[in-house]
Amino acid sequence: MTFDTAKSVSLKIWDRAALHETLDSAVSALSARHNTTNCRIAVTCSGPNTFTLSVRGEDHALASV
């Protein structure tokens, strides 16, 4: 795990079986750390087996269901 900035983190996940569980846990931890909801956390695939999670700013519109 690498903290890129105060509001983002990069994870390298080798175990495909644990991919969803690991990302869900990381989203929950980052949202709790920044006192925000899970829907404000953006997850992007930034390389092979590498994912970057970041807190979206106020300028990004939240998706509506």
C-alpha positions as CSV (number, residue, x, y, z in Angstrom):
1,M,0.0,0.0,0.0
2,T,1.3,3.4,-0.9
3,F,-0.1,6.7,0.2
4,D,0.2,9.0,-2.8
5,T,-1.3,12.1,-1.1
6,A,-3.3,12.8,2.0
7,K,-6.4,11.9,0.0
8,S,-5.3,8.9,-2.1
9,V,-3.8,5.5,-1.7
10,S,-2.5,2.9,-4.2
11,L,-2.9,-0.8,-3.6
12,K,-1.2,-3.7,-5.4
13,I,-3.5,-6.7,-5.1
14,W,-2.0,-10.0,-6.3
15,D,-4.7,-12.4,-5.0
16,R,-7.7,-12.2,-7.5
17,A,-9.9,-14.1,-5.1
18,A,-9.5,-11.3,-2.5
19,L,-9.9,-8.5,-5.0
20,H,-13.4,-7.3,-4.1
21,E,-13.1,-7.9,-0.4
22,T,-9.8,-5.9,-0.3
23,L,-11.1,-3.0,-2.3
24,D,-14.3,-2.8,-0.3
25,S,-12.3,-2.8,2.9
26,A,-9.9,-0.1,1.6
27,V,-12.9,2.1,0.4
28,S,-14.5,1.8,3.9
29,A,-11.2,2.7,5.6
30,L,-10.5,5.7,3.4
31,S,-14.0,7.0,3.7
32,A,-13.9,6.7,7.5
33,R,-10.5,8.4,7.6
34,H,-11.9,11.4,5.7
35,N,-15.3,11.3,7.4
36,T,-17.2,10.9,4.2
37,T,-19.5,8.4,2.5
38,N,-18.2,5.4,0.4
39,C,-19.7,6.9,-2.7
40,R,-17.2,9.8,-2.6
41,I,-14.3,7.4,-3.0
42,A,-13.1,6.9,-6.6
43,V,-11.4,3.6,-7.5
44,T,-9.3,3.4,-10.7
45,C,-7.2,0.7,-12.2
46,S,-3.8,2.4,-12.4
47,G,-1.7,-0.5,-13.6
48,P,-1.5,-4.3,-13.6
49,N,-3.0,-5.5,-10.3
50,T,-2.7,-1.9,-9.1
51,F,-5.7,0.2,-7.9
52,T,-5.7,3.9,-6.8
53,L,-8.4,5.0,-4.4
54,S,-9.0,8.7,-3.9
55,V,-11.5,11.0,-2.2
56,R,-13.4,12.9,-4.8
57,G,-13.6,16.7,-4.4
58,E,-16.7,18.8,-4.1
59,D,-16.6,19.6,-7.8
60,H,-17.4,16.1,-8.8
61,A,-21.1,15.3,-9.0
62,L,-22.3,12.3,-7.1
63,A,-23.9,9.5,-9.2
64,S,-27.7,9.2,-8.7
65,V,-29.5,5.9,-8.7
